[in-house]
Amino acid sequence: MGDRKATLTDTSYPFEFTVPLPVGAASFDFEVLGVTPSGEKQSSGAAVLQR
C-alpha cells in the first residue's frame, strides 16, 4: 500500500472495484480511466477519499 499503484480492470457493467487498504488508513487516492465505445480515452482526474 502506501505509494503503491495498481490497476484494476472490470469489463462488464456494473463496474465495481474493491481495494484493500491497510488498517488505520486515513485516505485513498485514486483515478478512474475509461475508454468510450469510439475509442476516446477519458479520465476522472485525481481524487481522494478520506475518513
GUMAR-257700 format. One record per residue (C-alpha): z, x negated, y negated; residue number from 1; residue in one letter. Coordinates in pm, whole numbers, plus 50000, padded with zeros to 5 digits. Each point is the difference from the previous one (the first is absolute). Example, Ala and Ser with C-alpha at 12.3 -4.5 7.8 and 13.67 -1.06 7.14 Angstrom:
// residues 2
<site Z="50780" X="48770" Y="50450" i="1" aa="a"/>
<site Z="49934" X="49863" Y="49656" i="2" aa="s"/>
// end
This chain:
// residues 51
<site Z="50000" X="50000" Y="50000" i="1" aa="m"/>
<site Z="50077" X="49855" Y="49657" i="2" aa="g"/>
<site Z="49669" X="49895" Y="49848" i="3" aa="d"/>
<site Z="49814" X="50058" Y="50327" i="4" aa="r"/>
<site Z="49673" X="50192" Y="49975" i="5" aa="k"/>
<site Z="49863" X="50224" Y="50273" i="6" aa="a"/>
<site Z="49704" X="50231" Y="50049" i="7" aa="t"/>
<site Z="50039" X="50342" Y="50161" i="8" aa="l"/>
<site Z="49692" X="50202" Y="50094" i="9" aa="t"/>
<site Z="49973" X="50371" Y="50078" i="10" aa="d"/>
<site Z="49651" X="50141" Y="50040" i="11" aa="t"/>
<site Z="50093" X="50362" Y="50074" i="12" aa="s"/>
<site Z="50129" X="50264" Y="49760" i="13" aa="y"/>
<site Z="50284" X="50052" Y="49914" i="14" aa="p"/>
<site Z="50051" X="49635" Y="49906" i="15" aa="f"/>
<site Z="50363" X="49912" Y="50078" i="16" aa="e"/>
<site Z="50172" X="49662" Y="50009" i="17" aa="f"/>
<site Z="50345" X="49879" Y="50101" i="18" aa="t"/>
<site Z="50110" X="49668" Y="49857" i="19" aa="v"/>
<site Z="50311" X="49833" Y="50146" i="20" aa="p"/>
<site Z="50234" X="49870" Y="49730" i="21" aa="l"/>
<site Z="50299" X="49771" Y="50041" i="22" aa="p"/>
<site Z="50346" X="50158" Y="49978" i="23" aa="v"/>
<site Z="50111" X="50004" Y="49638" i="24" aa="g"/>
<site Z="49649" X="49977" Y="49853" i="25" aa="a"/>
<site Z="50013" X="50137" Y="49645" i="26" aa="a"/>
<site Z="49626" X="50026" Y="49938" i="27" aa="s"/>
<site Z="49659" X="49999" Y="50165" i="28" aa="f"/>
<site Z="49683" X="49881" Y="49822" i="29" aa="d"/>
<site Z="49668" X="50139" Y="50122" i="30" aa="f"/>
<site Z="49637" X="50076" Y="49921" i="31" aa="e"/>
<site Z="49774" X="50254" Y="50167" i="32" aa="v"/>
<site Z="49636" X="49896" Y="50045" i="33" aa="l"/>
<site Z="49728" X="50234" Y="50121" i="34" aa="g"/>
<site Z="49626" X="50034" Y="50042" i="35" aa="v"/>
<site Z="49817" X="50322" Y="49910" i="36" aa="t"/>
<site Z="49738" X="50148" Y="50236" i="37" aa="p"/>
<site Z="49735" X="49846" Y="49771" i="38" aa="s"/>
<site Z="50156" X="49652" Y="50046" i="39" aa="g"/>
<site Z="50171" X="49970" Y="49660" i="40" aa="e"/>
<site Z="50328" X="49805" Y="50016" i="41" aa="k"/>
<site Z="50296" X="50156" Y="49819" i="42" aa="q"/>
<site Z="50357" X="49882" Y="49935" i="43" aa="s"/>
<site Z="50320" X="50171" Y="49897" i="44" aa="s"/>
<site Z="50106" X="49687" Y="49816" i="45" aa="g"/>
<site Z="50335" X="49835" Y="50063" i="46" aa="a"/>
<site Z="50300" X="50233" Y="50036" i="47" aa="a"/>
<site Z="50371" X="49966" Y="50080" i="48" aa="v"/>
<site Z="50238" X="50235" Y="50180" i="49" aa="l"/>
<site Z="50367" X="49941" Y="49921" i="50" aa="q"/>
<site Z="50329" X="50140" Y="50127" i="51" aa="r"/>
// end
